[in-house]
Amino acid sequence: MSGLETRDLYDVIVIGGGVVGCTILRELSRYDLKILLLEKEADLAEGISKANSGVIHAGFNVPVGSLKARMNVAGLFKIYELLKQLNVPHRKTGKVVVALQDAEKERLEELKAQGEANGTPDLTIVNAKQIREFEPHTQGEWALFSPHTGILSPYQFTIALAECAWQNGAVVKLESPVIAIQYLTGFFEVKTPSESFKTRWIVNSAGLFSDEVAKLAGITDYQIFPYRGEYLITDKDTDFDLRMPVYPVPPKGGPGLGIHITPTVDGNILLGPSAEFVEDKMNTDSTKKVMNELKQEAFELMPELKKFQFIRSFAGVRPKLVDPKGNIRFKDFVIEESPYRPGLINLIGIESPGLTASPAIAEYVVNIIAQQENLQFKTQFNPNRPELIRFAELDDESRAKQVHENSQWGDMVCRCESVTKAEVLHALNNPFGVKTLDGIKRRTRCGTGRCQGGFCTPRIVEIMQQEGIPLEQITKRGANSPLFFGRIKG
Ligand SMILES: Cc1cc2nc3c(=O)[nH]c(=O)nc-3n(C[C@H](O)[C@H](O)[C@H](O)COP(=O)(O)OP(=O)(O)OC[C@H]3O[C@@H](n4cnc5c(N)ncnc54)[C@H](O)[C@@H]3O)c2cc1C
C-alpha cells in the first residue's frame, strides 16, 4: 500500500457533522472499520440540521419513483426505532394537511394517491368535523390525515447519532474544515488547516457545501442553490395543546411545503418556513416582511395563535438543486459514487425530507461500500445511547432523589426551562469537547425559554470558568463569536 502503514489509513472519512453525516457514521460504526468524521464548525448540527421543522415526514409530498420518495418512506419505517434506541425526544403525532376551501380537496386526493404510490401507510381524507376532533383550533373544510407523521429534536438526534458512533469506535473531529482533497494511488489525502488524513473512502455529506467539497476533489458537476426558510417560535402556553403539525395545501411546484404550524418536542410552536432564494449559503437572517407573512398565513389556519407571544425567530437554508430563475423542475437527491473519483461518495441536494430519510440514506451509502468491500460486523456494536436525565421532566419524588444524591441537581441554572447545574456540567463533559454556549444550549435547553438566556448566560459562564475555561475563550458558537472582548475593570 505505497509504504503507508495501515494504522495511518482510515477506511472511511465522512465530511460533515449534520444529521446525514452522523447517521452514516453510526451506520458505519456497526462494522469493523476505521472511521473519522470531520466537521468544520465547533459543534455538530451547526448547518441545516439545526434549523428545520423537525417533522418526521410520512412520504406523500415527494414524487413517485424518486430516490427522495424511496429514502423518505424507508426512513419513516426505521426512524422511530432508531430514536428510541438513542433516547432522543420525539413523538408520533400524526399530521393534517388542511384545505380551507372545497376547491382544494382535489389536491388532497392527489397527495393521498402520491403517498399511497410511495408506500406511505394509512392516509385518509377527513372532513371539517374530524379536523376539529384532531385539532380543535384548526380551520378547514377537508384535510389529509397522516397518522404516522411525527416530530423530533433535530439537533439532539444529530448529537445522539454521533455519540453512539463514538461509543462504537468512530473518531469525530470538530473545527476541522476540509480544505483540500487529493487522489493518490489507492487512497485519498484529506487536508484540514492543521492536519492531513489518508483514507480509502470519502463520504461527502457537507450539506449546503457538498458541491464545494466535491470541487476540492476535482468534480465540478454539481451546483447547490440556497433557499432560506424563516421561522417564528412561540412562547409555551400551557392552555394550548397543539397535538400535531398543521400544514396548508402545498403550493404546486413551489420550493417549500407552505407555512405550517408545528409543535416542537419541547412544547413550543413553530410557524414557517418561508421559501426564498438567497445568494449567500450562510444567509440566515430573519426579516420583518417574512415575519409578518408567517403570522398572516398561520393565523388563517389557526386564529387562536394570535394570543401567543413570539420569543424568537430563526432561519434555515435549503440546499436545492433547482435554480432560482423560475425553473420549477423537480430535482432528486443525488447520492452516488463519483465515476471520476472511485471511492468518493457524494451526497448533493439533501433537502427535506433529509432528516426523516437519513437512516435510509445511511444504509444506502454503506451498501455502496459493501458492494466493493467485505464488511465485517462488529460483534460488540451497541446501538443504544444512554438516556439523559432531564430535571424538568422528573416528578417531585425523582427530583428529590436526584438532589439528595448530588446537590448540583438542586442548583437551578435556567429558570425558564428548569435546567440544573448537574445537567450543564454533564453537557460540558460531552465526548467531543464542545465548550460553546450554543453547544450547552442544544444539549440542555438552557437559554431556549422566554428570557432567551438573559438569566442563565452569566450562570453558565461562571460554571464554565469554574471548569477551567478562561473567560476570553468562551464563545457562542466557536471561532468569530466571542462573548467577551476585554475587561472594563482590572
Ligand atoms: C427550512 C428547512 C426545513 C426542513 N424541514 C424538514 C423536516 O421537517 N423534516 C425533514 O425530514 N427534513 C427537513 N429539512 C431537511 C433537513 O433538515 C436536511 O435534509 C438535513 O438537515 C440535511 O442534513 P445534512 O447533514 O446533509 O446537512 P448539514 O446539517 O448542513 O450538515 C453538513 C455539515 O457539513 C459541514 N461542512 C460543510 N463544509 C465542510 C467542510 N469543507 N469540511 C468539514 N465540514 C463541512 C457543515 O458545517 C455542516 O455541519 C428541512 C430543511 C430546511 C432548510
The ligand as a MOL file (V3000), in Angstrom:
LIG
                    3D

  0  0  0     0  0            999 V3000
M  V30 BEGIN CTAB
M  V30 COUNTS 53 58 0 0 0
M  V30 BEGIN ATOM
M  V30 1 C -36.2150 25.1690 6.3650 0
M  V30 2 C -36.0000 23.6900 6.3650 0
M  V30 3 C -36.9760 22.8350 6.8890 0
M  V30 4 C -36.7810 21.4570 6.8690 0
M  V30 5 N -37.7060 20.6490 7.4660 0
M  V30 6 C -37.5200 19.3120 7.4720 0
M  V30 7 C -38.4410 18.4600 8.1220 0
M  V30 8 O -39.3680 18.9090 8.7800 0
M  V30 9 N -38.2490 17.1230 8.0280 0
M  V30 10 C -37.2210 16.5780 7.3300 0
M  V30 11 O -37.1510 15.3560 7.2390 0
M  V30 12 N -36.2970 17.3660 6.7510 0
M  V30 13 C -36.4120 18.7140 6.8180 0
M  V30 14 N -35.4830 19.5270 6.2500 0
M  V30 15 C -34.3260 18.9200 5.6020 0
M  V30 16 C -33.2470 18.5200 6.5980 0
M  V30 17 O -33.0950 19.4890 7.6000 0
M  V30 18 C -31.9430 18.3330 5.8300 0
M  V30 19 O -32.1680 17.4310 4.7810 0
M  V30 20 C -30.8240 17.7940 6.6970 0
M  V30 21 O -30.6910 18.5290 7.8910 0
M  V30 22 C -29.5280 17.8580 5.9100 0
M  V30 23 O -28.5010 17.3730 6.7340 0
M  V30 24 P -27.0080 17.3400 6.2190 0
M  V30 25 O -26.2610 16.5770 7.2190 0
M  V30 26 O -26.9780 16.8990 4.8010 0
M  V30 27 O -26.5620 18.8650 6.1700 0
M  V30 28 P -25.9990 19.7880 7.3470 0
M  V30 29 O -26.7800 19.6620 8.5800 0
M  V30 30 O -25.8620 21.1680 6.7850 0
M  V30 31 O -24.5800 19.1900 7.6320 0
M  V30 32 C -23.4870 19.4030 6.7830 0
M  V30 33 C -22.2990 19.7300 7.6450 0
M  V30 34 O -21.1410 19.8110 6.8260 0
M  V30 35 C -20.2840 20.7870 7.3980 0
M  V30 36 N -19.3180 21.2010 6.3790 0
M  V30 37 C -19.5250 21.9600 5.2820 0
M  V30 38 N -18.3870 22.1150 4.5960 0
M  V30 39 C -17.4280 21.4180 5.2570 0
M  V30 40 C -16.0390 21.2080 5.0490 0
M  V30 41 N -15.3940 21.7370 3.9960 0
M  V30 42 N -15.3510 20.4650 5.9430 0
M  V30 43 C -15.9570 19.9200 7.0310 0
M  V30 44 N -17.2980 20.1190 7.2710 0
M  V30 45 C -18.0040 20.8390 6.3990 0
M  V30 46 C -21.2430 21.8790 7.8200 0
M  V30 47 O -20.6810 22.7350 8.7940 0
M  V30 48 C -22.4220 21.0670 8.3490 0
M  V30 49 O -22.3480 20.8650 9.7310 0
M  V30 50 C -35.6200 20.9120 6.2910 0
M  V30 51 C -34.6340 21.7730 5.7900 0
M  V30 52 C -34.8060 23.1460 5.8530 0
M  V30 53 C -33.7310 24.0550 5.3700 0
M  V30 END ATOM
M  V30 BEGIN BOND
M  V30 1 1 1 2
M  V30 2 1 2 3
M  V30 3 2 2 52
M  V30 4 2 3 4
M  V30 5 1 4 5
M  V30 6 1 4 50
M  V30 7 2 5 6
M  V30 8 1 6 7
M  V30 9 1 6 13
M  V30 10 2 7 8
M  V30 11 1 7 9
M  V30 12 1 9 10
M  V30 13 2 10 11
M  V30 14 1 10 12
M  V30 15 2 12 13
M  V30 16 1 13 14
M  V30 17 1 14 15
M  V30 18 1 14 50
M  V30 19 1 15 16
M  V30 20 1 16 17
M  V30 21 1 16 18
M  V30 22 1 18 19
M  V30 23 1 18 20
M  V30 24 1 20 21
M  V30 25 1 20 22
M  V30 26 1 22 23
M  V30 27 1 23 24
M  V30 28 2 24 25
M  V30 29 1 24 26
M  V30 30 1 24 27
M  V30 31 1 27 28
M  V30 32 2 28 29
M  V30 33 1 28 30
M  V30 34 1 28 31
M  V30 35 1 31 32
M  V30 36 1 32 33
M  V30 37 1 33 34
M  V30 38 1 33 48
M  V30 39 1 34 35
M  V30 40 1 35 36
M  V30 41 1 35 46
M  V30 42 1 36 37
M  V30 43 1 36 45
M  V30 44 2 37 38
M  V30 45 1 38 39
M  V30 46 1 39 40
M  V30 47 2 39 45
M  V30 48 1 40 41
M  V30 49 2 40 42
M  V30 50 1 42 43
M  V30 51 2 43 44
M  V30 52 1 44 45
M  V30 53 1 46 47
M  V30 54 1 46 48
M  V30 55 1 48 49
M  V30 56 2 50 51
M  V30 57 1 51 52
M  V30 58 1 52 53
M  V30 END BOND
M  V30 END CTAB
M  END
